[in-house]
Amino acid sequence: MRISFSPAPAEPATTKKEIWAWYSYAFASEAYVVVALTSFIPITLEALASEQGHLYGTNEPCVSRPNATETATGIAAAGEKPRCMISFGRLEMDTASFVMYLTSLAVLLQALTVVSISAMADHGSYRKKQLIVFSAVGAISTMLIGAVPFVWMAGALSVIANVSFGAGVVCFNAYLPLLVRNVDRIRHQRDQILQLESELDIHSGRSEAGISTGETALAGIDDSTDLAQGAESVHRALMDHEEQTGLGGQTPLRNVQSTEERKRLLIEMSDQLSEDKGHLMGQISAKGFASGYFGGIVLLLVCLYISYRDKSSTRSLKVGIFLSGLWWFIFAALAGVWLKPRPGRELRLEDHGNKHGSLWIASRYVLYSWSRVWATIVQARKLPSAFAFLISWFFLSDGYTSIANVALLFAKTSLQLPQTMLILLSLEVPICALVGTLAFPRLQQVLNYDQKQMVLLLLVLLVMVPIYGTLGLILPFWPHLSSGRELFALAAYFGFLIGAVQSFCRSMFAGLVPRGRESEFFGLYAITDKGSSWLGPLAVATITDITHEIRHAFVFLLVLLSLPIPIIYFGVDMNQGRLDADKASLELQQAQAAGEYHDQDRGDESERLLSAA
């Protein structure tokens, strides 16, 4: 089978309505994460499992009168009581472990799904189609969780919703660079650079040493624009650049005739374009992040009121889950209507003239996606700093995800906090995360730290969370996390850090990514995140099953969050990492110019080159 690609289609200009549509999807999906995924679904599944479970070592039910209006507290009695267990045939597990096992399964399936659909999303108009389909499936599954009679049905629906959310977010994130590079101001700057590039005939003289820096700066520029020929267009670009940069008083740019001066100008304009794109992408991304958290906080407040009016019943949790699914469906539908398809290169599968059905084509896309991921991993291994960071990210993302998953179950099963307090705990974390995300960049300016130093500082602060819990296990005088006040204080501290941790880690990794390969490496960044997030919940569930005490999981979380600190400190050199990234970019350009890469049966290298163009 031979794989080839169609020419790159023309990309329409980005409108304000389309950017608002992108914000709308963040507003929709993040509400599902804040309300359902990290808050209501774990509590509801544990409550349903308790209603259908029995006390450890006995046949006595955990909840004496399970009904729709009873407050779900698991084991309600003073003193030491056996843990609540649920049985599936001969398999018996703790009700809290049941939720963690489901989380591990969902994250594992999510990672496999993301890898399998990535190629299809990059080609043709499948990106928008997959965004709509996965959003609809996930929202409907979420709305049905509270309507099914058995806990295993609710668990299966929660897994489907989680997987659909992860796949949809991949398509959602893929829109960001497309929207930014087609903003009118960015398109205008790029057209000016391409006009000047045409005049200098860069494409036919890439071996000149004088423009090696310019080649690196232009690695991300789209060549699909029709280049205008002639001196008139070039002089117009020079005059525009003079007005924008204020260099008119230094050098009469419109009279620049020297080739060396034009090369210098090209590098300056390219650097300015990269800076403007970075700022604009940061602004749009930050607003999307803020709109998502704002949507989650608003819906969580609504659910808190419902829970208060319904006296903190299990029914109010089911209503909250239904509302999060409905919220996801409505605002994702708005995004589906307003977002443009923005198709990519069509992937052509040629099998010696044989015709095949859609199932065969879909299977080829899946195989192609997996081969592409492996090619990116091989490339990442040639960048030691980037590879070391990905290893640390594997442990770090798993650690903070596990803390978020464990906290509510710990509050419910060990501290037996009422449902209203659990919702307030869920509300506290995103509010503090939003504050921390805005505060730590200001602290960075005060301390004059670089990205690596800020990440290490945040990791040291973050590891104090499991240290606090672990000391309670080994020191008799240390607080044992036995009250709601302790947990609320610890949750506020964790929330204040977690948003900044995610933000600085992403920007640090961006500095280690080769130009022209951003999508590939950030895809690997996401896969590393999802590929590890099943490990923590699985380990916590196993520890809870063995010890019948969820507190012992703090020891595991301490190890998990401590490992990234020495890996980043000793393994990541930002200066050398940037040099390695520039070298990889230059090798890619030279290979393209020399025509060394051709379509292959598996197609991984050809697609990698075309996607980087």
C-alpha positions in Angstrom: 0.0 0.0 0.0 1.3 3.5 -0.9 0.5 6.6 1.1 0.4 10.0 -0.4 -1.0 13.4 0.5 -3.1 16.0 -1.3 -1.9 19.6 -1.6 -2.5 21.8 1.4 -6.0 23.4 1.1 -6.4 27.2 1.5 -7.1 28.3 5.1 -9.8 31.0 5.6 -9.1 33.9 7.9 -10.0 33.6 11.5 -13.0 35.6 12.7 -13.9 36.7 16.2 -17.0 34.5 16.1 -14.7 31.4 15.5 -12.5 32.4 18.4 -15.5 32.7 20.7 -16.7 29.3 19.4 -13.3 27.9 20.6 -13.9 29.5 24.0 -17.4 28.1 24.0 -16.0 24.5 23.8 -13.6 25.2 26.7 -16.6 26.6 28.6 -18.5 23.4 27.9 -15.9 20.7 28.5 -14.2 22.1 31.5 -17.6 22.2 33.3 -17.8 18.5 32.8 -14.3 18.1 34.3 -14.8 20.3 37.3 -18.4 19.2 38.2 -18.7 15.6 36.9 -15.3 14.0 36.2 -13.4 15.1 39.3 -16.3 15.7 41.8 -19.7 14.2 41.3 -19.0 11.0 39.4 -16.5 9.6 41.9 -18.8 10.4 44.8 -21.9 9.0 43.0 -20.2 5.8 41.9 -18.9 5.2 45.5 -22.4 5.9 46.9 -24.0 3.5 44.4 -21.4 0.9 45.1 -22.1 1.3 48.9 -25.8 0.9 48.3 -25.2 -2.4 46.6 -22.2 -3.5 48.8 -21.7 -5.2 52.1 -19.5 -4.7 55.1 -16.1 -6.4 55.0 -16.2 -9.9 56.3 -20.0 -9.9 56.7 -23.2 -10.0 54.7 -24.5 -6.9 56.4 -25.3 -4.1 53.8 -23.3 -0.9 54.0 -26.4 1.2 53.7 -29.5 0.0 55.6 -32.1 1.7 53.5 -30.7 2.7 50.1 -33.1 5.1 48.3 -33.0 8.1 46.2 -33.3 10.6 49.0 -30.9 9.1 51.6 -27.7 10.8 52.3 -24.9 8.5 51.1 -22.3 8.3 53.8 -21.0 4.8 53.3 -20.4 3.4 56.8 -22.4 5.5 59.3 -21.5 4.7 62.8 -19.0 5.8 65.5 -15.8 3.9 66.1 -13.9 1.5 63.9 -16.1 -0.3 61.3 -15.3 -2.7 58.5 -14.8 -1.2 55.1 -17.6 -1.3 52.6 -17.0 -3.9 49.9 -18.7 -4.6 46.5 -18.6 -8.0 44.7 -18.7 -8.8 41.0 -19.0 -12.6 41.0 -16.1 -13.9 43.0 -14.2 -10.6 42.7 -14.5 -8.4 45.8 -13.1 -4.9 46.2 -13.4 -1.8 48.4 -16.0 0.7 47.1 -13.3 3.4 47.0 -11.0 1.1 45.1 -13.8 0.4 42.6 -13.8 4.0 41.6 -10.1 4.1 41.2 -10.0 1.0 39.1 -12.6 2.6 36.8 -10.5 5.8 36.6 -7.4 3.7 35.6 -9.4 1.9 32.9 -10.8 5.1 31.5 -7.5 6.8 31.3 -5.8 3.8 29.7 -8.6 3.5 27.1 -8.4 7.3 26.6 -4.7 7.1 25.7 -5.2 4.3 23.3 -8.1 6.2 21.6 -6.2 9.4 21.3 -3.3 7.6 19.6 -5.6 5.8 17.2 -7.6 8.8 16.0 -4.8 11.3 15.8 -3.9 10.8 12.1 -7.5 11.0 11.0 -8.0 14.3 12.9 -5.0 15.8 11.1 -6.3 15.0 7.6 -9.3 16.2 5.7 -12.2 17.6 7.6 -12.2 14.9 10.3 -11.0 17.2 13.0 -14.3 19.0 13.4 -16.3 15.8 12.7 -14.5 14.0 15.5 -14.9 17.0 17.9 -18.7 16.9 17.3 -19.1 13.1 17.5 -17.0 12.6 20.7 -18.6 15.6 22.4 -22.1 14.2 21.6 -21.2 10.7 22.8 -19.5 11.9 26.0 -22.3 14.4 26.9 -25.1 11.8 26.3 -23.2 9.2 28.3 -22.8 11.6 31.2 -26.5 12.5 31.2 -27.4 8.8 31.4 -25.2 7.9 34.4 -27.8 8.8 37.0 -30.6 7.0 35.2 -29.2 3.5 35.1 -30.1 1.0 38.0 -26.8 -0.8 38.5 -23.5 0.5 39.5 -21.6 -1.4 36.7 -23.8 0.4 34.1 -23.0 3.8 35.7 -19.3 2.8 35.7 -19.3 1.8 32.1 -21.0 5.1 31.1 -18.5 7.1 33.1 -15.6 5.4 31.2 -17.2 6.1 27.9 -17.7 9.8 28.8 -14.1 10.1 30.0 -12.7 8.5 26.9 -14.9 10.7 24.7 -13.8 13.8 26.6 -10.1 13.0 26.1 -10.5 12.4 22.3 -12.5 15.6 21.9 -9.9 17.7 23.7 -7.2 16.5 21.3 -9.3 17.9 18.3 -10.1 21.0 20.4 -6.4 21.8 21.1 -5.5 21.2 17.4 -7.6 24.2 16.5 -5.4 26.6 18.5 -2.4 27.0 16.1 -4.8 27.0 13.1 -6.8 29.9 14.6 -3.7 31.9 15.6 -1.8 31.7 12.3 -4.9 32.8 10.3 -5.6 35.9 12.3 -5.5 38.8 9.8 -2.6 40.6 11.5 -0.5 37.4 11.5 -1.4 36.5 7.9 -0.4 40.0 6.8 3.0 39.7 8.5 3.6 36.3 7.0 2.7 37.6 3.5 5.3 40.3 3.8 8.0 37.9 4.8 7.2 35.5 2.0 7.4 38.4 -0.5 10.8 39.4 0.7 11.8 35.7 0.8 10.8 35.4 -2.9 12.9 38.4 -3.8 16.0 37.0 -2.1 15.4 33.6 -3.7 16.0 31.9 -0.4 14.6 28.6 -1.5 17.3 28.1 -4.1 20.2 29.3 -1.8 19.6 27.6 1.5 23.2 26.5 1.7 24.5 30.1 2.1 25.9 30.5 5.6 24.6 34.1 5.8 21.0 33.0 6.1 21.3 29.9 8.3 19.7 31.9 11.1 16.9 33.1 8.9 16.2 29.5 7.9 15.6 28.5 11.5 13.4 31.5 12.1 11.3 30.7 9.0 10.8 27.0 9.9 7.2 27.5 10.9 6.1 29.7 8.0 3.4 28.4 5.6 4.7 28.2 2.0 1.3 27.6 0.5 0.6 31.4 0.0 0.9 32.6 -3.6 4.1 34.6 -3.7 4.0 38.0 -5.5 7.0 38.6 -7.7 8.8 41.9 -8.4 10.4 44.7 -6.5 7.2 46.7 -6.0 5.7 44.1 -3.6 9.0 43.9 -1.7 9.3 47.7 -1.3 5.7 47.7 0.0 6.6 45.1 2.6 9.7 47.1 3.6 7.7 50.3 4.1 5.1 48.5 6.2 7.8 47.0 8.3 9.4 50.5 8.8 6.1 51.8 10.0 5.5 48.9 12.4 8.9 48.7 14.0 9.8 52.4 14.0 13.1 51.8 12.3 12.6 54.6 9.8 14.8 56.9 11.8 17.7 54.5 11.7 17.8 53.0 8.2 15.6 54.1 5.2 14.2 50.6 4.7 12.4 51.5 1.5 15.7 52.3 -0.1 17.4 49.1 1.1 19.1 47.4 -1.9 21.9 45.4 -0.4 21.3 41.7 -0.3 22.9 41.4 3.2 20.6 44.2 4.5 17.6 42.4 3.1 18.7 39.2 4.7 19.1 41.0 8.0 15.6 42.6 7.6 14.1 39.2 6.8 15.5 37.7 10.1 14.2 40.7 12.0 10.7 40.4 10.5 10.7 36.6 11.1 11.6 37.1 14.8 8.9 39.7 15.1 6.4 37.3 13.6 7.4 34.5 16.0 7.1 36.9 18.9 3.7 38.2 17.9 2.4 34.6 17.3 3.6 33.5 20.7 2.0 36.4 22.5 -1.3 36.0 20.6 -1.4 32.2 21.2 -0.7 32.8 24.9 -3.5 35.3 25.1 -6.1 33.0 23.4 -5.0 30.0 25.3 -5.1 31.8 28.6 -8.6 33.1 27.9 -9.7 29.6 26.9 -8.3 28.3 30.2 -10.1 31.1 32.1 -13.4 30.6 30.4 -13.3 26.8 31.1 -12.7 27.3 34.8 -15.3 30.1 34.9 -17.9 27.7 33.4 -17.0 25.0 35.9 -17.3 27.3 38.8 -20.7 28.7 37.7 -22.1 25.2 37.2 -20.7 23.9 40.5 -22.3 26.8 42.3 -25.7 25.8 40.7 -25.1 22.2 41.8 -24.2 23.3 45.3 -27.5 25.2 45.6 -29.4 22.1 44.4 -27.6 19.9 46.8 -28.4 22.3 49.7 -32.1 22.4 48.7 -32.3 18.6 48.4 -30.6 18.0 51.7 -27.4 16.6 50.2 -29.0 13.5 48.7 -27.6 11.1 46.2 -30.3 12.3 43.9 -28.8 15.8 43.8 -25.5 14.4 42.7 -27.2 12.6 39.8 -28.9 15.9 38.9 -25.5 17.6 38.9 -24.0 15.0 36.6 -27.0 15.3 34.3 -26.6 19.1 34.2 -22.9 18.8 33.4 -23.7 16.5 30.5 -26.4 18.9 29.2 -24.0 21.9 29.7 -21.3 20.1 27.7 -23.8 19.2 24.9 -25.3 22.7 24.5 -22.1 24.7 24.4 -20.2 22.1 22.4 -23.0 22.3 19.8 -22.5 26.1 19.6 -18.8 25.5 19.0 -19.7 22.9 16.3 -21.9 25.4 14.5 -19.4 28.3 14.6 -16.1 26.5 14.1 -15.0 26.2 10.5 -13.9 22.7 9.3 -10.3 23.9 8.4 -9.4 20.7 6.6 -5.9 19.4 6.5 -4.1 17.5 3.7 -6.1 14.5 2.6 -4.4 11.2 3.3 -4.5 9.1 0.1 -4.4 5.3 0.6 -3.5 3.6 -2.7 -3.6 -0.2 -2.8 -2.8 -1.1 -6.5 -6.2 0.1 -7.6 -8.1 -2.1 -5.2 -11.2 -0.6 -3.7 -11.9 -1.1 0.0 -14.7 -0.1 2.4 -14.7 2.5 5.1 -13.8 0.0 7.8 -10.6 -0.9 5.9 -9.7 2.8 5.5 -10.4 3.5 9.1 -8.0 0.6 10.1 -5.3 2.1 7.9 -5.7 5.4 9.6 -5.3 3.7 13.0 -2.2 1.8 11.9 -0.8 5.0 10.4 -1.4 6.9 13.6 0.5 4.3 15.7 3.5 4.3 13.3 3.6 8.1 13.4 3.7 8.1 17.2 6.6 5.7 17.3 8.5 7.9 14.8 8.0 10.9 17.1 9.3 8.9 20.1 12.4 7.9 18.2 13.0 11.5 17.3 12.5 12.6 20.9 15.2 10.2 22.1 17.6 12.2 20.0 16.8 15.3 22.1 18.1 14.3 25.6 16.6 17.3 27.5 13.2 17.0 25.9 13.2 13.2 26.5 14.2 13.7 30.2 11.4 16.2 30.6 8.9 13.8 29.2 10.0 11.1 31.6 9.6 13.5 34.5 6.2 14.6 33.1 5.1 11.0 33.1 5.5 10.8 36.9 4.4 14.4 37.6 1.1 14.3 35.7 0.3 10.9 37.3 1.1 12.3 40.8 -1.1 15.4 40.8 -4.0 13.5 38.9 -3.9 10.8 41.6 -4.0 13.5 44.4 -7.1 15.1 42.8 -8.8 11.7 42.5 -7.9 10.5 46.0 -8.9 13.7 47.8 -12.7 13.4 47.4 -12.7 9.7 48.1 -10.6 10.3 51.2 -13.0 13.0 52.4 -16.0 10.8 51.8 -14.9 7.4 53.0 -12.3 8.3 55.8 -13.5 11.7 57.0 -17.2 11.1 56.1 -17.8 14.7 55.2 -21.3 15.6 54.3 -22.1 16.0 50.6 -22.4 19.8 50.8 -18.8 20.0 52.2 -17.6 17.7 49.3 -19.0 20.1 46.7 -17.4 23.1 48.5 -14.1 21.2 48.4 -14.6 20.6 44.7 -15.3 24.3 44.2 -12.3 25.5 46.2 -9.7 23.8 44.0 -10.5 25.4 40.6 -10.8 28.9 42.3 -7.4 28.6 43.9 -5.9 27.1 40.7 -7.1 30.2 38.7 -5.6 32.5 41.3 -2.3 30.6 41.4 -2.0 30.6 37.6 -2.1 34.4 37.6 0.1 34.9 40.7 3.1 32.8 39.9 4.2 34.6 36.7 4.3 37.8 38.8 6.5 35.9 41.4 8.7 34.8 38.5 9.4 38.4 37.6 10.2 39.3 41.2 12.6 36.4 41.7 14.0 36.7 38.1 13.8 32.9 37.7 13.8 31.1 34.4 11.3 28.3 33.5 13.4 25.5 34.9 13.9 27.2 38.2 10.2 28.0 38.5 9.2 24.4 37.7 11.6 23.1 40.4 10.3 25.6 42.9 6.7 24.5 42.2 7.6 20.8 42.4 9.3 21.3 45.8 6.2 23.1 47.1 3.8 20.5 45.5 5.6 17.5 47.1 4.8 19.0 50.5 1.2 17.7 50.1 2.1 14.0 50.3 4.8 14.7 52.8 2.1 16.2 55.1 -0.1 13.1 54.7 2.9 10.7 55.2 4.1 12.3 58.4 0.7 11.7 59.9 1.2 8.0 59.4 4.7 7.8 61.1 4.7 10.6 63.7 2.2 10.3 66.6 2.3 14.0 67.3 1.7 15.1 63.6 -1.8 15.9 62.5 -3.4 12.9 60.9 -5.7 14.6 58.4 -8.6 13.7 60.6 -10.7 16.9 60.2 -12.4 18.7 57.4 -10.5 21.9 58.2 -7.2 20.2 57.6 -8.4 18.9 54.2 -9.8 22.2 53.1 -6.5 24.0 53.9 -4.5 21.3 52.1 -6.9 21.4 49.1 -6.5 25.2 48.9 -2.7 24.9 48.9 -2.8 22.1 46.3 -5.2 24.1 44.1 -3.0 27.2 44.3 -0.1 25.3 42.9 -1.6 22.9 40.4 -2.6 25.5 37.8 0.9 27.1 37.8 2.5 23.7 37.6 0.7 22.8 34.5 1.3 26.2 32.9 5.0 26.4 33.6 5.6 22.8 32.6 3.9 23.4 29.2 6.0 26.5 28.5 9.2 24.8 29.6 8.6 21.9 27.2 7.8 24.4 24.4 11.3 25.7 24.7 12.7 22.2 24.0 10.6 21.5 20.9 12.1 21.7 17.4 10.6 24.3 15.1 8.1 22.9 12.7 7.4 19.9 14.9 5.4 21.5 17.6 2.2 19.4 16.9 4.1 16.1 17.0 5.9 16.8 20.2 2.9 18.3 22.0 1.0 15.2 20.9 3.6 13.1 22.6 3.4 15.4 25.6 -0.4 14.6 25.8 0.1 10.9 25.3 2.7 10.9 28.0 0.2 12.5 30.3 -2.7 10.2 29.5 -0.4 7.1 29.3 0.7 7.5 32.9 -2.6 8.7 34.5 -3.9 5.1 34.9 -0.9 4.1 37.0 -1.6 6.2 40.0 -5.3 5.4 40.5 -4.5 1.7 40.0 -1.7 1.8 42.6 -3.9 3.7 45.1 -6.8 1.3 44.6 -4.4 -1.7 45.2 -3.0 -0.1 48.3 -6.5 0.6 49.7 -7.6 -2.9 49.0 -4.5 -4.4 50.8 -4.5 -2.0 53.8 -8.1 -1.0 54.0 -7.0 2.5 54.6 -6.7 5.1 51.8 -4.2 7.2 53.9 -1.4 4.8 53.1 -1.5 6.0 49.5 0.3 9.2 50.6 3.5 7.2 50.7 3.1 6.2 47.0 2.2 9.8 46.0 5.3 11.0 47.8 7.5 8.8 45.7 5.7 9.7 42.5 6.0 13.4 43.0 9.6 13.3 44.2 11.0 11.5 41.2 10.6 14.4 38.7 12.7 16.8 40.8 16.1 15.1 40.3 15.2 14.1 36.7 14.6 17.8 35.8 17.5 19.1 37.9 20.1 16.8 36.4 18.6 15.7 33.1 17.2 18.9 31.6 19.6 21.6 30.3 17.5 24.3 28.7 20.4 25.9 26.8 21.6 22.7 25.3 18.1 21.6 24.8 17.4 24.6 22.6 20.5 24.0 20.6 19.5 20.4 20.0 16.0 21.5 18.9 17.5 24.0 16.4 19.8 21.3 15.1 16.9 18.9 14.6 15.0 21.6 12.8 17.9 22.3 10.4 18.3 18.6 9.7 14.6 18.4 8.7 15.0 21.4 6.4 18.1 19.9 4.7 16.4 16.6 4.2 13.4 18.3 2.6 15.6 20.4 0.3 17.7 17.3 -0.7 14.6 15.3 -1.3 15.8 12.4 0.8 12.3 11.5 2.1 9.7 9.8 0.0 6.4 8.2 0.6 6.8 4.9 2.4 4.4 2.0 3.0 3.9 2.9 6.6 4.0 6.6 5.7 5.3 7.9 9.1 8.3 9.9 7.9 6.5 11.4 4.9 3.6 12.6 7.0 6.0 14.0 9.6 7.8 16.1 7.0 4.5 17.3 5.4 2.9 18.2 8.8 6.0 20.2 9.7 6.0 22.2 6.5 
